[in-house]
Amino acid sequence: MNKFFVVLFLLINSFGFAQAPQGFKPIKDTVAFKNKMQEQSKSIATMESDFTQEKYLSVMSEKIISKGHFIFKKQNMLRWEYAVPYVYTIAINKDKMFIKDKGKITKYDINSNKMFKSINEMMVSTVDGTLLNNKDYKTSYYENDKCYLLELIPIQKGAKGFLKAIHLYIDKTDYSVIKVKMIEPGEDYTLIEFSNRKTNQTISDEKFIVK
């Protein structure tokens, strides 16, 4: 499979539970939680962090571990820069997507491709908190002493073909996304953990144009 599509699938997969996951309990006041989450999200203009990505494939004996740097800026700007084990960059600048692989840069118009558009909307809404209002997902809310866990199950038939659910782990101290776990229907999954997070730093628009 083309590396670009492999990376896209690594960014978009997850799983669901029929009951509260082990170590978690249902959130009693989901309305209050959603209001607080949206309030915190509105205060974030930019965000950047390091990330570690773990990919589990049932056909492989070992997990695939990747590391890199992530940057987000309102409105609709993202940059995933992989550094280990390979160098690979995906940048989204509003309605444009840039891919850099082995020195070659490819540019796409997101609006001309339904898959690109869907992936972009999911990625951006996950970061800015608006995914909670997306009617394409059924959301369940859980918590433990340290974090909240949001389980989003896709409703649309098309999404169900490659995505079982999205799990967002939210830090209770500042309502930031600290971990995203994504599992495919066959139980393969991708886990992305964020670290060294910084918010509302000055970030140039040039960061979202791959050269």
Secondary structure, DSSP 4 states (H G I P E B T S, - for coil): --HHHHHHHHHS-----SSPPTT-EE-S-HHHHHHHHHHHHHT-SEEEEEEEEEEE-TTSSS-EEEEEEEEEETTTEEEEEEEESS-EEEEEETTEEEEEETTEEEEEEGGG-HHHHHHHHHHHHHHHSGGGG-TTEEEEEEE-SSEEEEEEEE-SHHHHTT-SEEEEEEETTT--EEEEEEE-TTS-EEEEEEEEEEES----GGGGS--
